[in-house]
Amino acid sequence: MNISPSEPQAPPPPTQYAIVILCGAVILALLYLGREILVPITLAVILSLLLAPLVKAFRHWRLGHVSAVLSSVALVCVLLSGLALVIIGQVVAFGHQMPDYERTIKAKFQTFQSVTVGRLETMRGEAQKVIGQITDAASGDAALGSAGTGIRHRAGPVPVEVHEPAPSAFEVMSQLISTIWGPLGTAGIVLVTLIFALLEHESMRDRFIRIAGGNDIRGMSAALNDAGERLSRYFISQLAVNAAVGAIVWVGLLLIGVPQALLWAVITGLLRFVPYVGIFVAAGTAALVAAAVDPGWSLCVMTLGLYAIVEVIVSQAVEPLLYGHSTGLSPMSVVLAAIFWSWIWGPTGLLLSTPLTLCLVVAGRNIQGLAFLDVLLGDAPALTLSQRFYQRALAGDALELIADADAYLARKSFARYCDEVIVPAFRLADADFAAHTISPQQQHKVRNAVVTLIESIGRKTSRPRRRPAGAVLQQQNLGIELRRRREATFGGWQGPREAPPGSVVICMGLGTQLSDLMTELLVRVLIEAGIDAHHYTLDECLNPPPDAKADSVAITFIVSMYPDEDLERGIALANPVRHRLTEAPLVAAVLSGVLFGAHAAAVSGEVDAVADSFESALAHARLRLPEKARAA
């Protein structure tokens, strides 16, 4: 069945692009201008996902819904308040020790400067000395002039300094309240919003389902519940891991003697929410403090070693067991999200960048209208394997094709690679060829890339007997060209040969591009499985040499891409072959993976069996050649 090309669609009008750009600008403006309100609300929503399991646990203990919510929030507030008091004490203690740290840093800086800049100074030549002397002479004259000017200025009025009176207790209290009012107001908004978000959790979910689900309430409800559970599980796992890392860093810093270890441990736990960059910032900060404390460098090196060991163990062993190697986000989207949200919402946006982006990806996976978010931000491949194959072939990128094929064949067979990647890609190519949308240059690139890929796979699965053929395509028919190259490289003979009875498989092409190409691929699949397979054209099968042995053939495949008139014509023309090879069943290999309707009935009535894929054809051959299959 041929694929009819879809009708070309008219490009969207320019006004539509203008509307999209205007909407994006409005959204950015709202996010930036409304950050004072949106940041607390977002924090409350994220915290509600974290506290949802705790609320359920309190509900299991026979507490009412309101009591469970208030108990959960109160418990979190107590823990956060205690941690905040400890951190404040650590910060105050660190401030008192800053002068000592400053002196150590200055001493190390002077040592570093003497080792680097000082040695460069000693390497100056005599010419620089002369220039220095001239400069010193000029500066001496300027100094004399400035001294005279200073004398004249001293003869002038005496400068008067005005000192403001010390602030009163009321003014100090007002300044303190104005300083902490902003954080307290934000914390209050977060607390109130968190309580109502937990109290109205089911109601908010129902409203969202009504708005976004439309008529598919069941599907949207299932998707929303699954997304909420996944997000909640991920956030809790990440919070537990980061808290454990902070605790381990705290103990390690205490043991090696870094002051204010709890402060750096808390900073480490918070910055680990920022992927890729956060742990390096935390390690750098702690190492800088260690360098300021110790006159030498041993404490700084031990601090960096501690962070390196903990991060390697956690990232490579612990996190994959809890929530996998990946967050479901592409690395580039994580970095760009961190830059974007920190630009919009500052440090809070940097901490929330990964949770916010993960929420967008989950929404894109479950809401059809937001599917583009999953494509842009998710780690799933944007193109299927077959689409990627076709795109790389159009670009003539044979190296990428070979790399993708190697990665696939390391896990699955060549037959499945043909069924899942090559055949769908050729169907895309066939549609474009029929629509005349591929230029001759692109056709040439596709041909070269496909030949290079198939030859590369063949060289890895078989041992060549001769030197590989050149890169010049001598045949316009890819299937015949690949057959010629295989025979020139590995040996082969398309005539009579001494073979045991029932040990040879014949694959016949119909003379079309796709049919002959599929025939050659089927031959290579069978050869890889240890089966003695040969590629014949229909003419070669109808006019065999006189001394050809008919009893050596175990099965005959007549290969086509689609169950269309060409296949039916080929089956009719192959009847003489069938009469000559009476012991060998005739199998129609329709390698498109699709066989249905009247075509299936017509094909099935003319042959002994039908194979609709490479794996199915391989199974038919193994069934007729059980010893060969076991040997393979």
Order of alpha helices (4+ residues) and beta strands (2+ residues): alpha-alpha-alpha-alpha-alpha-alpha-alpha-alpha-alpha-alpha-alpha-alpha-alpha-alpha-alpha-alpha-alpha-alpha-alpha-alpha-beta-alpha-beta-alpha-beta-alpha-alpha-beta-alpha-beta-alpha-alpha
